[in-house]
Amino acid sequence: MSVSADDAAALAELRVQRAETRRPTVPALEAMLYEPIPCLDHGFVRVVDYMGDDAAVVQAARVSYGKGTRKSTEDRGLIRYLMRHRHTTPFEMAEIKLHVKLPIFVARQWIRHRTANVNEVSARYSILDREFYLPRAEDLAVQSVDNKQGRGAPLTPEAAAEVLSLLRRDALQAYDTYETLLEGHQLARELARMDLPVNYYTQWYWKIDLHNLLHFLALRIDPHAQYEIRVYGEAMASVVRAWVPAVWEAFEDYRVGAFTLSRSMLAVVRRMLAGEQVERSSTALSKREWDELMEVLGR
């Protein structure tokens, strides 16, 4: 992770500030405020601000003024009920704002989630730093033969070294050209930026409600997600775990560690429970659906 000396000083100053408030706060998340969580080689995620906690979800569901005399076990049970039955509106009552530094190609994948407020650094006004992402050698792999958007077998050490050399060479050359366009030719920043590759880093502020954040994480911490965005998903997961532990527990139980059965899948399971030896040809399942179900059932 790369943070300039000026930025580090500004963050240190923010971390010592204190503000009195009547609103609920979460001590575990307060301790994480402004502290960058390293991601990849130069990136990070840091919490800038938040609103709400586990109790805010419960309060929204009950539309009440406060905790009253209820027990924490009742709140936990309600949160689990809401998650289990996908009553999503109460989770929208908590929000969080993050500052993220990430490679441009990860940002372009990330921005497909159109459920957040985003403000990205503009290379029309700012000159981007000479910071680009290079994968670890062990993360370089060939194209998967059965997954059009995934990786297959890892490259040999020799091939990985050559690929990294090519990536580094091109990234450095591109930035040299970028500087020449800006300084040597006085080209407008909005035009000079076009020559930078998508492994260069960008930054943004990203504000999102808890419901949509959980949807983002359900997709991006999945083992099938691209490694580079999964790193950021896991960093944010650590934030959510500290922020709303009861919600996170329910999310892990009912979303991350769960599997949804279609009507056809449920029919197959019922037949199996009745003692029938079921073959795929006698079901309405496609091969992919059948394989997924058998994997979940451990067959």
GIKACOR-V592337 format. One record per pair of residues at least 6 apart in sequence whose ideal C-beta (glycine too) atoms are under 7 Angstrom apart, sorted by the first residue. I is the first residue (numbers start at 1). J is the second residue. D is the distance in Angstrom with one decimal. If there is no record, write none. Layout:
BEGIN
i=<I,I>
j=<J,J>
d=<D,D>
END
This chain:
BEGIN
i=<1,1,1,1,1,2,2,3,11,14,15,15,24,24,24,26,26,28,29,29,29,29,32,32,32,33,34,35,36,36,37,37,37,37,37,38,39,39,39,39,40,40,40,41,41,42,42,42,42,43,43,43,44,45,45,45,45,45,46,46,47,47,47,48,48,48,48,49,50,50,50,50,51,51,52,52,52,53,53,53,54,54,54,54,54,54,55,55,56,56,57,57,57,57,57,57,58,58,58,60,60,61,61,61,75,76,79,79,79,80,82,83,83,83,84,88,91,91,91,91,92,92,92,94,94,94,95,95,95,95,96,96,96,97,97,98,99,100,100,100,100,101,101,102,102,102,103,103,103,103,103,103,104,104,104,105,105,106,106,106,107,108,109,109,110,111,113,115,115,116,116,116,116,117,118,118,119,119,120,120,121,121,121,123,123,124,124,125,127,127,128,128,129,130,131,131,132,132,132,132,133,133,134,134,134,137,137,137,137,138,139,140,140,140,140,141,141,141,141,141,142,142,142,143,144,144,144,145,155,167,170,171,171,174,174,174,177,178,178,178,181,181,181,182,182,210,210,213,214,214,217,217,217,217,218,218,219,220,220,220,221,221,221,221,225,240,241,259,261,264,264,264,265,265,265,268,268,268,268,271,272,280,285>
j=<36,38,42,43,44,42,131,36,34,34,33,34,53,55,56,53,243,242,47,50,242,243,47,239,242,47,46,46,44,46,44,45,46,235,238,44,45,231,232,235,133,228,231,133,134,101,131,133,201,101,102,201,101,98,100,232,235,236,98,99,96,98,239,97,98,99,205,97,95,96,97,243,94,95,93,94,95,94,243,244,75,79,244,245,246,247,67,75,93,94,79,90,91,93,94,247,75,78,79,90,93,78,82,90,246,246,246,247,250,250,90,250,251,254,254,211,210,211,214,247,209,210,211,209,210,244,207,208,209,210,208,213,243,205,207,206,205,203,204,206,232,201,203,201,202,232,133,198,199,200,201,228,198,200,202,198,199,228,229,232,202,198,226,229,229,118,216,208,212,206,207,208,212,207,204,206,204,205,202,204,202,203,204,189,193,189,190,189,182,189,196,200,201,175,200,201,171,199,200,201,199,201,164,167,168,157,160,161,164,154,227,154,155,160,163,151,152,153,154,155,152,153,155,152,150,151,152,152,163,199,197,197,199,195,196,197,195,192,195,196,187,192,195,189,192,244,247,240,251,255,233,236,237,240,255,256,225,229,230,233,230,233,234,237,233,248,248,296,269,283,284,285,285,289,293,278,283,285,293,278,278,290,293>
d=<6.2,3.7,6.2,6.7,5.1,4.3,5.9,6.2,5.1,4.5,7.0,5.1,5.1,6.2,6.9,5.1,5.6,4.0,6.5,6.2,5.1,4.5,5.3,6.4,6.1,5.3,6.0,6.1,3.7,4.5,5.9,4.8,6.6,4.4,6.9,5.6,6.0,5.0,5.2,5.4,5.7,6.4,5.8,6.0,6.3,6.9,4.8,6.9,5.6,4.6,5.0,6.5,5.1,5.7,5.3,6.1,4.4,5.9,6.8,5.0,6.7,6.1,5.9,4.5,6.4,5.2,6.7,4.5,6.7,4.4,6.9,6.4,6.4,4.8,5.7,3.1,6.6,6.7,7.0,6.1,6.7,6.6,4.9,6.8,4.4,5.9,6.3,6.8,5.1,5.0,6.0,4.7,5.7,6.4,6.3,6.1,4.7,5.6,6.5,4.0,4.1,5.9,6.0,4.2,6.8,5.0,5.0,5.7,5.3,4.5,5.7,3.9,6.2,4.8,5.1,4.7,4.6,3.8,6.8,6.9,4.4,6.9,4.7,6.7,4.2,6.6,6.4,6.9,5.0,7.0,6.6,6.7,6.8,6.3,4.3,5.0,5.6,6.7,5.8,5.7,6.9,5.8,4.7,6.7,6.6,6.3,4.1,6.8,5.3,7.0,5.9,6.7,4.2,5.7,5.2,3.9,6.4,5.1,5.2,7.0,5.4,7.0,6.8,5.7,6.3,6.8,5.2,6.5,3.9,5.4,6.2,3.9,6.6,4.4,5.5,5.5,6.1,5.0,6.0,4.0,5.9,4.8,6.7,6.1,3.9,5.6,4.1,7.0,6.6,6.6,6.5,6.1,7.0,4.9,6.8,4.6,4.3,4.7,4.8,6.8,4.6,6.8,6.0,5.9,6.1,6.7,4.1,6.9,6.5,6.5,5.8,6.6,4.6,4.6,5.6,3.7,5.7,6.1,4.8,6.2,4.8,5.7,6.7,6.1,4.4,5.8,4.0,6.1,6.5,7.0,6.6,6.0,6.1,5.7,5.6,5.5,5.3,5.7,5.6,5.7,4.2,4.1,6.8,6.7,5.0,6.6,6.8,6.7,5.5,7.0,5.5,6.4,5.7,7.0,5.2,6.6,6.4,5.4,6.1,3.5,6.1,4.2,5.8,5.6,6.7,5.4,4.7,4.8,6.7,6.4,4.4,5.5,6.8,6.8,5.2,5.6,5.3,6.7,6.5,5.1,5.7,4.4,6.8>
END
